């Protein structure tokens, strides 16, 4: 779930637009710029300098889950 808002506090997870791309990252700041930090260590942080267009589109409030009436293979218990 995402709450539409234009501001965030350091440490919050945001949906942000950087130039023409949308990303979901943890919002951080250092002395002079914004740093968008991924939760996945395989990706590198995005440092927002003056050369990039940046805006926060919203703040992530929590995961969304889809509940189905059909049983899923993932939810099935293994038989001994």
The first five atom37 places (N, CA, C, CB, O) and aatype in JSON, in Angstrom:
{
  "aatype": [20, 20, 20, 20, 20, 20, 20, 20, 20, 20, 20, 20, 20, 20, 20, 20, 20, 20, 20, 20, 20, 20, 20, 20, 20, 20, 20, 20, 20, 20, 20, 20, 20, 20, 20, 20, 20, 20, 20, 20, 20, 20, 20, 20, 20, 20, 20, 20, 20, 20, 20, 20, 20, 20, 20, 20, 20, 20, 20, 20, 20, 20, 20, 20, 20, 20, 20, 20, 20, 20, 20, 20, 20, 20, 20, 20, 20, 20, 20, 20],
  "atom_mask": [
    [1, 1, 1, 1, 1],
    [1, 1, 1, 1, 1],
    [1, 1, 1, 1, 1],
    [1, 1, 1, 1, 1],
    [1, 1, 1, 1, 1],
    [1, 1, 1, 1, 1],
    [1, 1, 1, 1, 1],
    [1, 1, 1, 1, 1],
    [1, 1, 1, 1, 1],
    [1, 1, 1, 1, 1],
    [1, 1, 1, 1, 1],
    [1, 1, 1, 1, 1],
    [1, 1, 1, 1, 1],
    [1, 1, 1, 1, 1],
    [1, 1, 1, 1, 1],
    [1, 1, 1, 1, 1],
    [1, 1, 1, 1, 1],
    [1, 1, 1, 1, 1],
    [1, 1, 1, 1, 1],
    [1, 1, 1, 1, 1],
    [1, 1, 1, 1, 1],
    [1, 1, 1, 1, 1],
    [1, 1, 1, 1, 1],
    [1, 1, 1, 1, 1],
    [1, 1, 1, 1, 1],
    [1, 1, 1, 1, 1],
    [1, 1, 1, 1, 1],
    [1, 1, 1, 1, 1],
    [1, 1, 1, 1, 1],
    [1, 1, 1, 1, 1],
    [1, 1, 1, 1, 1],
    [1, 1, 1, 1, 1],
    [1, 1, 1, 1, 1],
    [1, 1, 1, 1, 1],
    [1, 1, 1, 1, 1],
    [1, 1, 1, 1, 1],
    [1, 1, 1, 1, 1],
    [1, 1, 1, 1, 1],
    [1, 1, 1, 1, 1],
    [1, 1, 1, 1, 1],
    [1, 1, 1, 1, 1],
    [1, 1, 1, 1, 1],
    [1, 1, 1, 1, 1],
    [1, 1, 1, 1, 1],
    [1, 1, 1, 1, 1],
    [1, 1, 1, 1, 1],
    [1, 1, 1, 1, 1],
    [1, 1, 1, 1, 1],
    [1, 1, 1, 1, 1],
    [1, 1, 1, 1, 1],
    [1, 1, 1, 1, 1],
    [1, 1, 1, 1, 1],
    [1, 1, 1, 1, 1],
    [1, 1, 1, 1, 1],
    [1, 1, 1, 1, 1],
    [1, 1, 1, 1, 1],
    [1, 1, 1, 1, 1],
    [1, 1, 1, 1, 1],
    [1, 1, 1, 1, 1],
    [1, 1, 1, 1, 1],
    [1, 1, 1, 1, 1],
    [1, 1, 1, 1, 1],
    [1, 1, 1, 1, 1],
    [1, 1, 1, 1, 1],
    [1, 1, 1, 1, 1],
    [1, 1, 1, 1, 1],
    [1, 1, 1, 1, 1],
    [1, 1, 1, 1, 1],
    [1, 1, 1, 1, 1],
    [1, 1, 1, 1, 1],
    [1, 1, 1, 1, 1],
    [1, 1, 1, 1, 1],
    [1, 1, 1, 1, 1],
    [1, 1, 1, 1, 1],
    [1, 1, 1, 1, 1],
    [1, 1, 1, 1, 1],
    [1, 1, 1, 1, 1],
    [1, 1, 1, 1, 1],
    [1, 1, 1, 1, 1],
    [1, 1, 1, 1, 1]
  ],
  "atom_positions": [
    [[0.84, -1.17, 0.0], [0.0, 0.0, 0.0], [0.88, 1.24, 0.0], [-0.95, -0.01, 1.21], [1.9, 1.29, 0.69]],
    [[0.5, 2.23, -0.76], [1.26, 3.46, -0.87], [0.36, 4.64, -0.56], [1.89, 3.6, -2.27], [-0.73, 4.77, -1.12]],
    [[0.82, 5.5, 0.33], [0.11, 6.74, 0.64], [0.71, 7.83, -0.23], [0.2, 7.11, 2.17], [1.92, 8.08, -0.19]],
    [[-0.12, 8.48, -1.02], [0.37, 9.55, -1.9], [0.76, 10.74, -1.03], [-0.73, 9.96, -2.95], [-0.05, 11.29, -0.3]],
    [[2.03, 11.12, -1.14], [2.54, 12.31, -0.45], [3.85, 12.72, -1.07], [2.7, 12.05, 1.07], [4.51, 11.9, -1.72]],
    [[4.25, 13.95, -0.89], [5.44, 14.49, -1.55], [6.67, 14.54, -0.66], [5.15, 15.87, -2.06], [7.76, 14.85, -1.13]],
    [[6.52, 14.25, 0.63], [7.64, 14.35, 1.55], [7.83, 13.03, 2.3], [7.43, 15.5, 2.54], [6.89, 12.25, 2.43]],
    [[9.05, 12.8, 2.79], [9.34, 11.61, 3.57], [10.43, 11.92, 4.57], [9.76, 10.43, 2.66], [11.21, 12.85, 4.4]],
    [[10.47, 11.13, 5.62], [11.52, 11.25, 6.61], [12.62, 10.24, 6.3], [10.96, 11.04, 8.05], [12.34, 9.19, 5.72]],
    [[13.85, 10.54, 6.68], [14.93, 9.58, 6.46], [14.58, 8.22, 7.08], [16.25, 10.11, 7.04], [14.11, 8.14, 8.21]],
    [[14.84, 7.17, 6.32], [14.55, 5.82, 6.77], [13.24, 5.26, 6.25], [14.54, 5.78, 8.25], [13.02, 4.05, 6.31]],
    [[12.35, 6.11, 5.74], [11.07, 5.63, 5.21], [11.26, 5.08, 3.8], [10.01, 6.75, 5.22], [12.14, 5.53, 3.06]],
    [[10.42, 4.12, 3.43], [10.46, 3.56, 2.08], [9.49, 4.36, 1.22], [10.09, 2.03, 2.07], [8.33, 4.57, 1.57]],
    [[10.0, 4.82, 0.07], [9.22, 5.7, -0.79], [9.11, 5.15, -2.21], [9.82, 7.1, -0.81], [9.92, 4.34, -2.65]],
    [[8.11, 5.62, -2.9], [8.01, 5.46, -4.35], [8.46, 6.8, -4.9], [6.52, 5.06, -4.84], [7.87, 7.84, -4.6]],
    [[9.52, 6.78, -5.71], [10.1, 8.02, -6.2], [10.29, 7.98, -7.7], [11.43, 8.3, -5.51], [10.47, 6.91, -8.29]],
    [[10.24, 9.16, -8.31], [10.55, 9.28, -9.73], [11.91, 9.95, -9.85], [9.44, 10.09, -10.49], [12.13, 11.04, -9.33]],
    [[12.81, 9.26, -10.55], [14.15, 9.79, -10.81], [14.28, 9.89, -12.32], [15.3, 8.87, -10.18], [14.26, 8.88, -13.03]],
    [[14.41, 11.11, -12.81], [14.35, 11.38, -14.24], [13.03, 10.81, -14.77], [15.58, 10.76, -15.0], [11.97, 11.31, -14.39]],
    [[13.05, 9.79, -15.62], [11.8, 9.24, -16.16], [11.5, 7.85, -15.66], [11.85, 9.22, -17.67], [10.7, 7.13, -16.25]],
    [[12.14, 7.43, -14.56], [11.94, 6.09, -14.02], [11.39, 6.14, -12.61], [13.25, 5.3, -14.04], [11.72, 7.04, -11.83]],
    [[10.53, 5.18, -12.29], [9.96, 5.07, -10.95], [10.67, 3.94, -10.22], [8.42, 4.82, -11.01], [10.96, 2.9, -10.8]],
    [[10.95, 4.16, -8.93], [11.64, 3.17, -8.12], [11.06, 3.16, -6.71], [13.16, 3.46, -8.09], [10.45, 4.13, -6.27]],
    [[11.26, 2.05, -6.02], [10.87, 1.93, -4.61], [12.15, 1.69, -3.82], [9.82, 0.76, -4.37], [12.82, 0.67, -4.0]],
    [[12.5, 2.64, -2.96], [13.75, 2.57, -2.2], [13.57, 3.23, -0.83], [14.9, 3.25, -2.99], [12.59, 3.92, -0.58]],
    [[14.54, 3.0, 0.04], [14.57, 3.65, 1.35], [15.16, 5.06, 1.17], [15.4, 2.82, 2.39], [16.24, 5.22, 0.61]],
    [[14.45, 6.06, 1.65], [14.84, 7.46, 1.53], [15.87, 7.8, 2.61], [13.61, 8.39, 1.64], [15.61, 7.6, 3.79]],
    [[17.02, 8.32, 2.19], [18.08, 8.74, 3.1], [18.62, 10.08, 2.61], [19.23, 7.67, 3.19], [18.39, 10.46, 1.47]],
    [[19.31, 10.78, 3.48], [20.0, 12.0, 3.07], [21.42, 11.96, 3.64], [19.23, 13.27, 3.55], [21.66, 11.41, 4.72]],
    [[22.34, 12.56, 2.91], [23.67, 12.77, 3.46], [23.87, 14.29, 3.53], [24.8, 12.06, 2.59], [22.89, 15.03, 3.47]],
    [[25.05, 14.75, 3.65], [25.3, 16.18, 3.87], [24.69, 17.08, 2.8], [26.77, 16.43, 3.93], [24.19, 18.16, 3.11]],
    [[24.73, 16.65, 1.53], [24.3, 17.55, 0.46], [23.27, 16.99, -0.49], [25.46, 17.97, -0.31], [22.79, 17.7, -1.38]],
    [[22.91, 15.72, -0.33], [22.0, 15.16, -1.34], [21.14, 14.05, -0.77], [22.78, 14.65, -2.53], [21.34, 13.57, 0.34]],
    [[20.17, 13.65, -1.59], [19.29, 12.53, -1.27], [19.95, 11.25, -1.77], [17.88, 12.71, -1.92], [20.58, 11.23, -2.83]],
    [[19.81, 10.18, -0.99], [20.3, 8.87, -1.39], [19.13, 7.9, -1.26], [21.53, 8.42, -0.52], [18.52, 7.79, -0.2]],
    [[18.81, 7.2, -2.35], [17.77, 6.18, -2.34], [18.46, 4.83, -2.23], [16.86, 6.27, -3.64], [19.17, 4.41, -3.14]],
    [[18.24, 4.15, -1.11], [18.95, 2.91, -0.81], [18.05, 1.71, -1.01], [19.47, 2.94, 0.62], [16.95, 1.66, -0.47]],
    [[18.51, 0.73, -1.8], [17.7, -0.47, -2.03], [17.76, -1.4, -0.81], [18.18, -1.22, -3.28], [18.75, -1.39, -0.08]],
    [[16.73, -2.17, -0.6], [16.73, -3.18, 0.45], [17.55, -4.39, 0.01], [15.29, -3.61, 0.8], [18.12, -5.09, 0.85]],
    [[17.61, -4.63, -1.29], [18.35, -5.77, -1.85], [19.81, -5.35, -2.04], [17.72, -6.24, -3.21], [20.1, -4.4, -2.78]],
    [[20.72, -6.05, -1.39], [22.14, -5.71, -1.44], [22.76, -5.9, -2.83], [22.9, -6.54, -0.45], [23.87, -5.42, -3.08]],
    [[22.06, -6.59, -3.74], [22.58, -6.78, -5.09], [22.49, -5.5, -5.93], [21.82, -7.9, -5.78], [23.09, -5.43, -7.01]],
    [[21.76, -4.51, -5.46], [21.59, -3.25, -6.19], [22.35, -2.14, -5.49], [20.1, -2.89, -6.32], [22.57, -2.19, -4.28]],
    [[22.75, -1.14, -6.24], [23.49, -0.02, -5.67], [22.55, 1.14, -5.34], [24.59, 0.45, -6.64], [21.51, 1.29, -5.98]],
    [[22.91, 1.96, -4.36], [22.1, 3.13, -4.03], [22.08, 4.13, -5.19], [22.62, 3.81, -2.75], [23.0, 4.19, -6.0]],
    [[21.02, 4.91, -5.24], [20.9, 5.98, -6.23], [21.16, 7.29, -5.5], [19.48, 5.98, -6.94], [20.43, 7.65, -4.58]],
    [[22.2, 8.0, -5.91], [22.52, 9.29, -5.32], [21.95, 10.39, -6.22], [24.07, 9.46, -5.14], [22.25, 10.45, -7.41]],
    [[21.15, 11.23, -5.63], [20.45, 12.26, -6.39], [21.26, 13.56, -6.34], [19.01, 12.49, -5.84], [21.33, 14.21, -5.3]],
    [[21.85, 13.91, -7.47], [22.58, 15.17, -7.58], [21.73, 16.2, -8.32], [23.93, 14.97, -8.32], [20.58, 15.93, -8.67]],
    [[22.29, 17.35, -8.53], [21.57, 18.44, -9.21], [21.24, 18.11, -10.65], [22.37, 19.71, -9.17], [20.33, 18.71, -11.23]],
    [[21.97, 17.16, -11.24], [21.74, 16.82, -12.64], [20.51, 15.91, -12.84], [22.97, 16.13, -13.21], [20.08, 15.69, -13.97]],
    [[19.94, 15.39, -11.75], [18.8, 14.48, -11.86], [17.51, 15.17, -11.43], [19.03, 13.22, -11.02], [17.49, 15.99, -10.51]],
    [[16.43, 14.79, -12.12], [15.09, 15.24, -11.71], [14.57, 14.22, -10.72], [14.12, 15.41, -12.95], [14.58, 13.02, -11.0]],
    [[14.1, 14.68, -9.57], [13.67, 13.78, -8.5], [12.42, 14.31, -7.82], [14.79, 13.58, -7.48], [12.29, 15.5, -7.58]],
    [[11.51, 13.4, -7.52], [10.37, 13.76, -6.68], [9.81, 12.51, -6.02], [9.27, 14.48, -7.5], [9.86, 11.42, -6.59]],
    [[9.29, 12.68, -4.84], [8.65, 11.59, -4.11], [7.2, 11.54, -4.55], [8.77, 11.78, -2.56], [6.51, 12.56, -4.55]],
    [[6.75, 10.35, -4.92], [5.36, 10.16, -5.33], [4.5, 9.68, -4.17], [5.27, 9.16, -6.49], [3.3, 9.96, -4.11]],
    [[5.12, 8.94, -3.24], [4.36, 8.44, -2.11], [5.24, 7.67, -1.15], [3.23, 7.57, -2.57], [6.41, 7.4, -1.43]],
    [[4.65, 7.31, 0.0], [5.33, 6.56, 1.03], [4.71, 5.17, 1.13], [5.28, 7.29, 2.38], [3.49, 5.04, 1.18]],
    [[5.55, 4.15, 1.16], [5.05, 2.77, 1.29], [4.57, 2.58, 2.72], [6.16, 1.71, 0.91], [5.32, 2.8, 3.67]],
    [[3.31, 2.16, 2.86], [2.72, 1.96, 4.18], [2.75, 0.5, 4.6], [1.29, 2.47, 4.2], [2.74, 0.2, 5.79]],
    [[2.79, -0.41, 3.64], [2.8, -1.82, 3.98], [2.58, -2.67, 2.75], [1.74, -2.14, 5.03], [2.2, -2.15, 1.7]],
    [[2.82, -3.96, 2.88], [2.63, -4.85, 1.73], [1.14, -5.07, 1.45], [3.32, -6.2, 1.98], [0.29, -4.93, 2.34]],
    [[0.85, -5.41, 0.23], [-0.51, -5.74, -0.16], [-0.57, -7.23, -0.43], [-0.96, -4.93, -1.42], [0.3, -7.78, -1.1]],
    [[-1.58, -7.87, 0.08], [-1.71, -9.31, -0.12], [-3.03, -9.6, -0.84], [-1.65, -10.06, 1.24], [-4.06, -8.99, -0.56]],
    [[-2.96, -10.53, -1.75], [-4.14, -10.95, -2.47], [-4.64, -12.25, -1.85], [-3.84, -11.13, -4.0], [-3.9, -13.23, -1.75]],
    [[-5.89, -12.26, -1.43], [-6.46, -13.46, -0.83], [-7.41, -14.08, -1.85], [-7.21, -13.13, 0.51], [-8.34, -13.43, -2.33]],
    [[-7.16, -15.33, -2.15], [-7.96, -16.05, -3.14], [-8.69, -17.19, -2.48], [-7.07, -16.56, -4.29], [-8.22, -17.76, -1.49]],
    [[-9.85, -17.53, -3.01], [-10.6, -18.67, -2.47], [-10.07, -19.99, -3.02], [-12.09, -18.53, -2.8], [-10.42, -21.06, -2.52]],
    [[-9.21, -19.92, -4.05], [-8.64, -21.13, -4.62], [-7.39, -21.53, -3.85], [-8.32, -20.93, -6.11], [-6.58, -20.67, -3.51]],
    [[-7.22, -22.82, -3.58], [-5.99, -23.24, -2.89], [-4.78, -23.04, -3.79], [-6.09, -24.72, -2.45], [-4.85, -23.16, -5.01]],
    [[-3.69, -22.74, -3.17], [-2.44, -22.49, -3.88], [-1.47, -23.63, -3.61], [-1.82, -21.15, -3.46], [-1.51, -24.24, -2.54]],
    [[-0.61, -23.92, -4.57], [0.4, -24.95, -4.36], [1.36, -24.53, -3.25], [1.17, -25.23, -5.65], [1.87, -25.38, -2.53]],
    [[1.6, -23.26, -3.12], [2.5, -22.77, -2.09], [1.94, -22.94, -0.7], [2.81, -21.33, -2.32], [2.7, -23.14, 0.26]],
    [[0.64, -22.88, -0.56], [0.04, -22.96, 0.77], [-0.24, -24.4, 1.2], [-1.25, -22.16, 0.81], [-0.62, -24.65, 2.34]],
    [[-0.05, -25.33, 0.29], [-0.31, -26.73, 0.63], [0.76, -27.26, 1.57], [-0.37, -27.59, -0.63], [1.94, -26.99, 1.39]],
    [[0.32, -28.02, 2.58], [1.26, -28.6, 3.52], [1.86, -29.87, 2.94], [0.58, -28.9, 4.86], [1.14, -30.67, 2.33]],
    [[3.17, -30.07, 3.1], [3.77, -31.3, 2.59], [3.3, -32.49, 3.4], [5.3, -31.21, 2.6], [3.11, -32.39, 4.62]],
    [[3.13, -33.61, 2.74], [2.71, -34.83, 3.44], [3.94, -35.57, 3.93], [1.87, -35.74, 2.52], [4.94, -35.64, 3.23]],
    [[3.87, -36.13, 5.14], [5.03, -36.86, 5.67], [5.29, -38.14, 4.92], [4.83, -37.18, 7.13], [6.23, -38.86, 5.25]]
  ]
}
